[in-house]
Amino acid sequence: MHELPIARAVVAVATRHARGRRVVRVDLRIGHLRQVVAPALAFAFELSARETSAEGAAVHIVPVPAAARCAACGAETVLNDFPFACPACTNRDLTIVRGEELLVDAIEVED
């Protein structure tokens, strides 16, 4: 379960930026290619946040679909199934443009 170290890192980021204030909510943007299971991450966050200023904080996860740009024709497409190929020209030389994110997008704290 790779969600636990991710959750620990998110708690560390949130509590560091909260500077002693209670963390109320953490918003995350997670790309599809990260293969993070949202409920597992939320559970791991709950465990990792115990006895920190983030204990009890809500976690809001926004999934980011994978997308790529074709090197041959320049088309940008959402990637759904392996193997990844351009639907316009069937080329497989693609550059990932979205879907690898793992970002703490926002932190809400109490004043």
Residue pairs with C-beta under 8 A, 6 or more apart in sequence:
1 40
1 44
2 36
3 36
3 37
3 40
3 41
3 43
3 44
4 44
4 47
4 48
6 36
6 41
6 44
6 102
7 41
7 44
7 45
7 47
7 48
8 44
8 48
10 26
10 28
10 45
10 48
10 59
10 104
11 45
11 48
11 49
11 52
11 54
13 104
13 107
14 23
14 26
14 53
14 54
14 57
14 104
14 107
15 23
15 52
15 53
15 54
17 107
18 53
18 54
18 107
18 109
20 53
21 53
21 109
21 110
21 111
22 53
22 54
22 57
22 109
22 110
23 49
23 52
23 53
23 54
23 57
23 107
23 108
23 109
24 57
24 58
24 108
24 109
24 110
25 57
25 58
25 59
25 60
25 106
25 107
25 108
26 45
26 54
26 57
26 58
26 59
26 60
26 104
26 106
26 107
26 108
27 60
27 62
27 104
27 105
27 106
27 107
27 108
28 41
28 59
28 60
28 61
28 62
28 102
28 103
28 104
28 105
29 62
29 64
29 101
29 102
29 103
29 105
30 36
30 38
30 41
30 61
30 62
30 63
30 64
30 101
30 102
30 103
31 63
31 64
31 66
31 98
31 99
31 100
31 101
31 102
32 63
32 64
32 65
32 66
32 79
32 99
33 66
33 96
33 99
33 100
34 99
34 100
34 101
34 102
36 102
38 61
38 63
41 59
41 61
42 59
42 61
45 54
45 57
45 59
46 59
49 55
49 56
49 57
62 105
64 98
64 99
64 101
65 78
65 79
65 98
65 99
66 78
66 79
66 96
66 98
66 99
66 100
67 76
67 77
67 78
67 79
67 96
67 97
67 98
67 99
68 76
68 77
68 79
68 84
68 86
68 94
68 95
68 96
68 97
69 75
69 76
69 94
69 95
69 97
70 76
70 77
70 86
70 88
70 89
70 91
70 93
70 94
71 91
71 93
71 94
71 95
72 86
72 89
72 91
72 93
73 86
73 88
73 89
73 91
75 86
75 87
75 88
75 89
76 97
77 86
77 87
77 88
79 94
79 96
79 99
83 92
84 92
84 94
85 91
85 92
85 94
86 92
86 94
